[in-house]
Amino acid sequence: MSDDDPPDDWGAHECRIWEAYRRGEWCEDVPVVRAETLRWLLVAAPRPVPGRLARLRLRGAHITGTLDLSEAAVQGAVRLRSCRFDEVPCFDGGQFGALALTDCALPGLTAVGARVGQECDIVGCVLDGTLDLRSLTVGTALRLDRSTVNAPDGEAAIDAQSVAVEEDLSANELVCTGPIYLNSSRVQDTLGLRGSRIQGDRAYLQAPELTVGGGLYLDRGFSSDGGINLYGASIGGSLHLEDSTLTGTGERRGEPALQLLCATVGGDIQAGSGLVVRGCVDLRDTTVRGTVVLMRARLHHPAGTALKAHRLHVGGDINLRKGFVSQGTVDLRDARVGGSVLLEGADLTGLAGPSLRADGIEVGAELKLCDGLTAHGRISLSSVTVRGRLCFESALFDVPSGERALTCRGSTAAELALNLRAAPAGSVDLSHMRIGVLRDDPATWPDSLVLEGVVYDSTDPTLPGRRRLSWLDRDPTGFTPQPYEQLAANYQRHGRDADARTVLLAKQRRMRTTLARPARVWSFLQDATVGYGYRPLRAVLLLAVFFTVGTAMFARWPPTPAGGGAPPDFQPAAYTLDLLLPVIDFGQERAFTAHGGMQWVVVVLVSAGWILATTAAAGATRVLRRA
């Protein structure tokens, strides 16, 4: 037998395959072929016909026995189309120029540690067993499109751990009944599972430490009946999840539908239109250099947290705008966002906790919870830093009376817009905030509002002081002086001294209710006489009244000279001033003594003088301290 002839014991069909191999042509109409024949042909590698490229191209054959090419070195391409295998082919550790199985039926396939110099295709195939590609190396593209893999109970559908693909890995419209493993795999360009379905009781996608140089596409109808684990993944491009359905494995055990912890995404997370998630989306400690888009996505995890994004770092925006619905808490605690956080028109429901928890978040532009946002449950934004606008315009807080609707304790924003759609039944806590411009609407002021420690530069609208007083009186814990002093200082900065005095006078009156009885009496005297120093004309008028009455009475019933010697001429006006003004001495009080009922007049004038003088001095001191 020469190198140009097949073995003597081969049949006619096998000889046809021999000749087609040497010519590099497709061989068809071979109903049955032994697997050992194909192995002998590929290992022996007969010489090609001059001018031709030797390769195996077989269509429509029934392959009996086990095609064992483990550790074989196959120089040419192997392309099998519409073939049926009785046994699991084994390519473990083999080396192939190209390997392509199209529309084939197999009980499984194993290619552990194999090397394929060009493309590796398992396209349109049906496998009733595991597709084992662990540590496979592919020089160009790995394609698994349109294949169906039915895994036995307790086994993986596709095990592609530590796979290395130098170009794209495409598994579009793939159907897997069972789990897929891509742990620690590396894809130089894009990885796509567009329109694929991972289904069954044990279905999930495990891809921790996955590295993708380009984009990762789990979109266009992609669905998974179990969780997707991308822990520590590195994605150079964008992660696409549009029009997909994700379901957490064992939702009651808290296993997430999408786990993207400690990962890096060089582009965007595009998970907007059509995304439906049953379970938790976990983005904790992940860095996204672009934008996170969940606009019009629907997250359903009412028993807990629907979106976990603690310490998420985003270079652009977090977009949870109109159409975004979350049945479960949205948790953005300690996130860092270079752009804006946008929740206009979103619908948030927190049954087991807050509807939105974003304590400690830093936002480089705007934090917009406005334009139709509806929150069924508390919004917690304590210690937030917003370099632009924090907006609640036209938002609705749907919480029961007596519960907390909004907490912004210790936060900072260049502008706070609190023009709500309706006055909330629950309380709003703005304590210790620092705000540039505070915008609100008196029609939607909450019944319970905490303003202790708030500092702001201006308010819009600039209401008269009397109208703002009811705004200050809504603290459920009772009176605190700082909100009054802050509002008065704001009026003074804008040249509205009368409104400032109105607010400061109201503060003293509210404070009087907290004092002990003796101090309360003294406070009342200050209010009635000089308005705590903020109504100085009252003291002037009272002194004028006492001066007029006293002068008239002493002119009618003058006192008698005191002691011996020649007294000075009696002056009723000077005598009255001597009695009223405790500091000034005109010499009249020492030179004359009142008798009878006029002694009581002296007592009244002296007492009134001391009260008016001391209260006026106290009020003047307070005003000067404010100046």
ROMARTOR-595825 format. One record per residue: x, y, z of N, C-alpha, C in turn. Coordinates in steps of 0.1 Angstrom, whole numbers, plus 5000, padded with zeros to 4 digits. Layout:
XYZXYZXYZ;...
! end
This chain:
500949885000500050005000500950125000;500650214990501450344989500750454998;501450564999500950675007499750735000;499550704987498350764980497150664979;497350554986496250454987495750435001;494350415002493850385015494250235020;493950205032494250075037493449965029;493949845028493249745019491949705025;491749715038490449665044489349765044;489549885039488549985039487549955028;486249995031485249985021485150095012;484150095003484050194992483850324998;482850335008482550465014483750525020;484550445027485650495034486750545025;486850465013487850515003487450644997;486150664996485650794991486050905001;485950885014486450985024487951005022;488650895020490150915018490451005007;489750984995490051064984489651204986;488451224992487951364994488851435004;489451365014490451425023491651475015;492151395006493351434999493151554990;491951564985491551674976491051794984;490751774997490151885005488751925001;487951814996486651844992485651785002;484351835001483251775009482951635004;482751555014482351415011480951395017;480051355008478651345012478151205009;476851175013476251045010477050925015;477650945026478250835033477450805046;476550705045475650685056476250655069;477250565069477850525082479450515080;480150565090481550565089482050535103;483050445104483650415117484550525122;484450555135485250665141486750635140;487150505141488550465139489050505125;488150495115488650535102488950675101;488150765107488450905107489750935115;489850865126491050885134492350845127;492250735120493450685112493750785101;492750835095492850925084493551055089;493051115100493651235105495051225111;495251105117496651095123497651055112;497250965103498250925092498451045083;497451125081497551245072498251215059;497451135050498051105037498351235029;499251215019499651335011498551385003;498351525002497351574994497651564979;496551564972496751574957497451694954;498451694945499251814942498351934938;498652044944497852164942496652174951;496352074960495252074969495752084983;494752114992495052125007494252015013;494951925020494351815027493551855039;492251815040491451845051490251755051;489651735063488451645064487251735064;486351705054485151775052484051675050;483251645060482251535059480951585063;479951545055478551595057477551475057;476651475067475551385068475951235072;477051215078477451075081477051045096;476850905097476550845110477850785115;478450845126479750805130479650705142;480050585140479950485150481250475158;481150425170482350415178482850555184;483950555191484450675197485550735189;485250865185486250935177487250995188;488350925189489350965200490551025193;490651155194491751235188492551305200;492451245211493251305223494751295220;495351415222496751435221497251415206;496351415197496651405183497051535177;497951535167498351655161497751655146;496751725144496051725132496351865125;497051855113497451975107496352045099;495551975093494452035085493252065093;492252115086490952155092490152025093;489352015104488351915105486951985106;486151955095484852015094483751905092;482851885102481851785101480451865102;479651825092478351895091477251795090;476151815099475051725099475351585102;476351565110476751425113476151385127;476051255129475551205141476551105148;476851135161477751055168477050955178;477550835178477050735188477750755202;479050795201479750805214480350955215;480750985227481351115229482651135223;482851225213484151245207485151305217;486351265216487351315226488551385218;488651515221489751585215490751635225;490751575237491551625248493051635244;493651755246495051765244495451765230;494551765220494851755206495151895201;495851895189496152015182495552005168;494852115165494052115152494252255145;494352245132494352365125493052445126;491952375124490652435126489652315129;488652345137487752245141486352305141;485452235133484152285131483152175130;482152175139481052085139479752165138;479052145127477852225124476652135122;475552165130474352095129474551945131;475351915141475651775144474851735157;474651605159474051545171475051465178;475251495191476351425198475851395212;476351285218475951255232476851345242;477651435237478551515245479851535237;480751615242482051645235483051685245;484251635244485251685253486551725246;487051845249488251895242489151965253;489351895264490051955275491551975271;492052095272493452125269493752125255;492752115246493052115231493452255227;494152255215494652375209494152375194;493452485191492952505177493552635172;494352615161495052725156494152835150;493052795144492152895138490852895145;489752885138488452895145488052755150;487252755160486652635166485152665167;484352585158482952605157482252475162;481252505171480252395175478952465174;478452475161477352565157476152475153;474952515159473752445155473652305159;474552255169474652115173473652095184;473351965186472551915197473351815205;473651855218474451765226473551725238;473551585240472751535251473751495262;474651585265475751555275476551685276;477551675284478351795287479251825275;479351955272480352015263481552055272;482651975272483752005281484852065273;485052205275486152275268487152335277;487352275289488252335299489652345293;490252465295491652505291491852495276;490752505268490852505254491452635249;492352635239492952755234492552765219;492052875215491552895201492353015196;492952995184493753105178492953215172;491653195168490853305163489553305171;488453255165487153265172486653125176;485953135188485153015193483653045191;482952965183481552985181480752865185;479752895193478752795198477352835195;477152915185475852965181474852855178;473552885183472452805179472552655184;473452625192473552485197472652465209;472352345211471452305223472252205231;472452225244473152135253472252095264;471951965265471151915276472051835285;472251895297473251825306472551725314;473151615317472651515327472451585341;471651525349471451575362472751575370;473051695376474151715384475451745377;475351755363476551785355476451915348;477551975344477552095337477052075322;476352185317476052185303477252215295;477952325298479152365292480152395303;481252325302482352355311483552415303;483652545303484652615296485552695305;485952645316486852715325488252725319;488852845321490252875317490352865302;489352885294489352885280490153015276;490953015265491653125260491253145245;490653255241490153275228490853405223;491553405212492353515207491453625200;490253585196489353685190488053675198;486953645191485653645197485153515202;484353515212483653395217482153425215;481553345205480153375202479253255206;478253275214477353165218475953225217;475653285206474353345204473253235201;472053265207470953175205471253035210;472153025219472452895226471352855236;471052725236470152675246470852575255;470852605268471552515277470552475288;470452345290469652295302470752245312;471052335321472152315330473052425331;474052425340474952535342476052545331;476552675330477652705321478752755330;480052705328481152755336482152815326;482452945329483453025322484553075331;484753015343485653065353487053085347;487553205350488953245347489253235332;488253235324488453235309488853365304;489553365292490053495286489653505272;488953615268488453635254489053765250;489853765240490553885236489653995231;488553965223487654065218486354055225;485254015218483954025224483453885228;482553875238481853755243480453785242;479753705233478253725231477453605234;476353625241475353515243473953575240;473953645229472653715225471553615222;470453635228469353545225469453415231;470453385239470653255245469753235257;469553095260468653065271469452965280;469552995293470052895303468952855311;468452735310467152695316467352565324;466352555333466352435342466452475356;466252375365466352395379467752435384;468752385377470152405382470852495372;470152575364470752655354471352785360;472552815356473252935360474452955351;475053075352476253105345477353145355;478353065356479453095365480653145357;481053265359482153325351482953415360;483353375372484253465381485553475374;486153595376487553625371487553615356;486453625349486453625334487153755329;487853745318488553855312488053865298;487453985294486954005281487554135276;488254135265488954255260487954355255;486854305249485854395243484554395251;483454385244482154395251481654255255;480754245265480054125269478654145267;478054055258476654075253475753965259;474854005268473853915274472553975271;472254005258471054085255470254015244;469254095238468454055227467653925230;467053915242466253805245467053705254;468253735258468953645267468153615280;468153495284467453465297468253355305;468153365318468753265326467853235338;467553105340466753065351467553065364;468753085363469653095375470553215375;471353225385472153345387473353355377;473853475375474953495367476053555376;477153485377478253515386479453565377;479653705378480753765372481753835382;481853765393482753815404484153835399;484653955401486053985397486353995382;485254005374485454005360486054135355;486754125344487354245338486854245323;486054355321485454365308485954495302;486654485291487254605285486254695278;485254645273484254725266483054745275;481854725270480554745277479854615280;479154615291478254495294476854535290;476354445281474954475275473954375281;472854425286471854335292470454375287;470354445276469054495272468154375268;466854395270465854295266466254155271;466654145284467054015289466253985302;466153855306465453815318466453735326;466653785338467553715348466853675360;467053555365466353505377467453445386;467353495399468353455409468153305412;469253235414469153095419468753095433;467653025437467253025451467053155457;466153235451465953375455465753385470;465053285476464853295490466153285499;467153225493468453215500469253345497;468753435490469553555488470553555477;470553445469471553445458471153535447;472153625442471753725433471453675419;470653745411470353715397471653755389;472253865393473453905386474453955397;475653885397476653915407477853975399;478054105401479254165394480054245405;480454165415481254225426482754235421;483354345426484754365425485254355410;484354395401484654385387485054515381;485554515369485954635362485354635348;484654735345483954755332484554875325;485254855314485854975308484955065300;483755015296482755105290481555125299;480355095293479155115301478554985305;477554995315476654885317475354925311;475054865299473754905292472754795295;471854825305470854725310469554795310;469254875300467954955301466754875295;466354915284465054875278464954725278;463854675285463454545284464054445295;465054495303465654405312464654375324;464454255327463654205338464554115347;464554155360465354075369464454035381;464553905383463853845395464953795405;465253885414466353855423467153985425;468353975430469154085433470154105422;470454235419471554275410472654335420;473754265420474854305429476054355422;476254495424477354565417478354615427;478454555439479254615449480754615446;481454725449482854735448483354725433;482454755424482754745410483154885404;483954885394484355015388483855015373;483055115370482555135356483055265351;483855255341484455385336483455465328;482455405323481455475315480155505324;479055465318477755495324476955365328;476255375339475355255342473955295338;473355225329472055255323471055145327;470155175336469055085339467655145336;467655235327466455305323465455205318;464255205323463155125319463354975323;464354945331464554815336463554785348;463254655350462354615361463054515370;463254555382463854465392462854425402;462854295405461854235414462554155425;462654215437463154135448462554195461;461254185462460554255473461054215487;461554095489461954045502463254115507;463954185498465254235502465654355493;466954345489467554455481467554415467;466954495458466854465444468154505437;468854615441470054665435471054695446;472154615447473254645456474354705449;474654825452475754895445476654975456;476954905467477754975477479154995471;479655115473481055145468481255135453;480155135446480255135431480955265427;481955255417482555375412482155385397;481555495393481155515380481655645375;482355645363482955765357481855855352;480755805346479755885340478555895349;477355865344476055875351475555735356;474755735366473855625369472455665365;471955595355470755635348469655535352;468755575361467555485365466355575362;466255615350465155715347463855655344;462955725337461555695335461455545330;460455475337460255335334460955245343;461955295350462655205359461755175371;461655045374460754995385461554905394;461554925407462254845416461354795427;461054665428460354605439461454555448;461854635457462954605466463854725467;464754735477465554845480466654865469;466854995465467955035457468955085466;470155025467471155055477472455105469;472655235471473855295464474855355475;474855295487475655355497477155365493;477755475497479155505495479655495480;478655505471479055505457479755635453;480555635442481255745437480855765423;480255875419479655895406480256025401;480956015389481556135383480556225377;479456165372478456245365477256265374;476056225370474856245377474156115381;473356115391472456005394471056045390;470455975381469156015375468055915378;467055955385465955875388464655945385;464656025375463356095371462355995367;461156005373460055915369460155775374;461155735382461355605386460255565396;459955435398459055385408459755295417;459955335430460755255439459855205450;459955085454459155025465460154945474;460154985487460854905497459954855507;459754715506458854655516459554605528;460854565526461654515538462654615543;462654735537463554845541463254965533;464255065532464055185524463855155510;463155245503463055225488464355265482;465055365487466355405482467255435494;468455375494469455395504470655435497;471155565499472355615492473155695502;473255655514474055725524475555725520;476155835521477555845518477955855504;476955865495477255875480477856015477;478756015467479356135462478956145447;478456265444477956285430478556405424;479256395413479956505407479056605401;477856575397476956665391475656675398;474556615393473256625399472756485405;471956495415471256385420469756415419;469156355409467756395405466756285408;465956315418464856225422463556305420;463256335408462256435405461456385393;460656485388459856465375459056335375;458256315386457356205387457956085395;459056095401459555985410458555955420;458255825423457355775433458155685442;458255715455458955625464457955575474;457755445474456855375483457855315494;458155405504459155365514460155475516;460855475526461755585530462955595520;463355725518464555755510465655805520;466755735520467855765530469055825522;469355955525470456015518471456085528;471656025539472556085549473956095544;474656205548476056225545476356215530;475456265522475656265508476356395504;477156395493477756505488477356525473;476656625470476256655456476756785452;477656785442478356915438477356995430;476356945425475357015417474057025425;472956985418471656995423471056865429;470556875441469756765447468256795445;467656725436466256765432465256665435;464156705442462956625445461756685438;461856775429460756845423459756745417;458456765421457356675416457556535420;458356505430458456365436457356345446;456956215447455956175457456556075467;456356105480456756015490455555945496;455455815493454255745498454655665510;454555725522454855655534453755685544;453455595553452355625563452755745573;451755805578452055915588452755855600;453755935605454555895616455855825612;455955785600457255725596458055825589;459355785587460355875580460155865565;459955975558459755975544461156005537;461856095542463156135536464156175547;465356115546466456155555467656205547;468056335550469156385543470156445553;470256375564471056425576472556435572;473156555575474556575573474956585558;474056605549474456605535474756745530;475356755518475856875512475356885498;474856995494474357015480474457165476;474857185464474857325459473457385458;472457295456471057335455470157225459;469157255467468157155471466857195467;466157125458464857155453463857055459;463057105468462057025476460657065472;460457085459459057125455458356995451;457756935461457156795460455856805452;455456685448454156675441453056695451;453156645463452156655474452956655487;452256715497452856715511452956575516;454156525520454256385525453556365539;453056255541452456225554453556195564;454656135559455856105568456756225570;457656215579458556325582459756335573;460256455572461456485563462556545572;463756475572464856515581465956575572;466156705574467156785567468256825576;468356765588469156815599470656815594;471356925598472756945596473156945581;472256975572472656985558473357115556;474157125545474757245540474257265526;473557375523472857395510473257535505;473457545492473657675487472257745485;471457695477470057745474469057645478;468057685487467057595491465757635484;465157555476463957585469462857485474;461657545477460557465482459257535478;458157465482456857515479456057505492;455557625497454757615510453557525509;453057505497451857415496452257265499;453457235498453857095500454857075511;454957175520455757155532455257035540;456156945544455656835552455256875566;454256805572453856835585454956815596;455856725593456956695602458256725594;458956825599460156865592461256905602;462456835601463556855610464556945603;464857065608465757165603466857195612;467057125623468157145632469557135625;470357245626471657245621471757275606;470657295599470757325585471357465582;472257465572472857595569472657615554;472057735550471857755536472157905533;472457935520472758075516471558155513;470558095507469358165503468258065501;466958125501465758045499465058095487;464358005480463458045469462157965470;461058035471460858175471461258245484;461558375483461958455495460658505501;460058425510458858455516459058555528;458058625532458058715544458358625556;458958685566459358615578458158545584;457058615585455858555591455358425585;455558415571455158295564456058185567;457358215568458358115571458258055585;457658125594457558085608456857945609;455857925602455157795602456057685597;456957715588457957625583458957575593;459257665603460157635613459557565625;458257565626457557505637457057365635;457757295626457257155622458157045628;459157085636460056985641459356895651;459356755649458556675658459256665672;460456695673461156685686460956815695;460356915689460157035697460957145692;460957255701461757375697463257365697;463957415687465357425687465657565681;466657635687466857775683467557795669;468457695666469257715654468557745641;467457675638466757705625466257845625;465857905636465358045636466558135634;467658105640468858195638469358185624;469358065618469758055604468858135595;467558125597466658195588466858345590;467058395602467258535604468558585598;469558505599470858535593470758545578;469958455572469658455558468958585554;467958625561467258755559468258875560;469058875570470058985572471058995560;471458875555472458885544471858945532;470558935531469858985519469159115522;469559185533469059315536467559325541;467059215545465659205550465659205565;466059325571466259325586464859315593;463859365588462559355594462159205596;462259135585461958985585462858915595;464158955596465058895605464558915619;464159035622463659065636462458995639;461558975629460358895631460658755635;461658695628462058555631462658545645;463558645648464258635661463358655673;462358745671461358765681460558635683;460158575672459458445673460258345680;461558335678462458245685462358265700;462458395705462358415719461058375725;459958395718458658355723458558205723;459058135713459057985714459857935725;461058005727461957955738461357975752;460458075753459858105766459057985771;458557905762457757785767458657675773;459957685771460857585776461457625789;461157755794461857805806461057775819;461757785830461057765843460257885846;459357875855458357985857458958125860;459958135869460458275871461158325858;461858245851462458295839461458325828;460358245829459258275819458658415822;458458445835457958575838458858695833;460158675836461058775831461058785816;460958675809460958675795459658745790;458558725797457358785792457458945794;458158985805458359125807459159185795;460259115791461059165780460259175767;459359075765458559075753457559195754;456959215765455859315766456459455765;457759465770458259605771459059645758;460059565755460859605744460959495733;460059395734460159295723461459225722;462159195734463459125735464559215728;464359345727465259425721465059445706;464159365700463859375686462759475683;462159525694461059635693461459745702;462559825699463059925708462060045710;461160075700460260185701459260165713;459060035716458160015728458660085740;459960065743460560125755460560275755;460760335743460660475742459260525745;458260455739456960505741456560495756;456960375762456560365776457260465785;458560495782459260595790458560735788;458160755776457460885773456160895781;455460785782454160785789454460805804;455360735810455660755824456260895827;457060945817457561085819456461185819;455561175810454461265809453561265822;453161145825452261125837452961175850;454261135851454961175863455161325864;455461395853455661535853454461605857;453261555851451961625854451661605869;451861495874451461465888452361545898;453661555895454561625904454361775903;453961825891453561965890452361995898;451361905899450161925907450461905922;451261805926451561775940453061765941;453661885942455161885943455661825956;456761765956457361715969457961835977;458261805990458861905998460361895998;461062006002462561996002462961906013;464061836010464661746020465861806027;465961796040467061846048466961996049;468062056055468162206056468862266045;468962396046469562476036468662516025;469162596016468262636005468262535994;467062475991467062375980467062445967;467362365956467362425943465862435938;465662515928464362525923463762385918;462562365922461962235918461562235904;461962125896461562105882460861975881;459561975879458861845878459461755867;459761805855460361715845461661655849;462561735855463861685859463761585870;462761615879462561515890462061385885;461161385875460661265869461761185862;462561255855463761185848464661125858;464961195869465761145879465261005885;463860995886463360875890463360765880;463060795867462960695856464360645852;465360735852466660695846467660665858;467960535860468760505872470160545871;470660565859472060595858472360755858;471360835854471560975853471061045866;471761145871471361215883471361365880;470161425881469961565879469961635893;470061575904470061635917468761655923;467661635915466261665920465861555930;466161435927465661325936466161335950;467461375952468161395965467661515972;467161625965466761745971465361755976;464461665971463061675974462561535978;461561535987460961405992459461415990;458861305983457461295981456761245994;455561285997454761246009453461186005;452961106014451561046012451560956000;450460965992450260875981451260895970;451961015970452961045959454160955961;454360895973455460805975455260675966;454060635964453760515955454060555941;453860675937454160715924455660705921;456460755932457860745931458360595929;457660505937458060365936457760305922;456660345917456260295903457260345893;457560475893458460535883459860475885;460360455897461760395898461760255893;460660175897460660035892460560025877;459660105872459560105857460860145850;461460245856462760285850463760175850;463860105861464859995862464459885852;463259845851462759735842463059775828;462659905824462759945810464259955807;465060005816466460025813467259895811;466959795820467659665819467259585807;465959585805465459505793465959575780;465959705780466459775768467959745766;468759735777470159705776470359565772;469559475777469659335773469359315758;468359385753467959375739469059435730;469559555735470659615727471859525726;472159465737473359375737473159255727;471859205727471559095717471659135703;471159255700471259315686472659335682;473459395692474859415688475659285686;475359185694475959055692475658995678;474459015673474058965660474759045649;475059175652475559265641476959215636;
! end
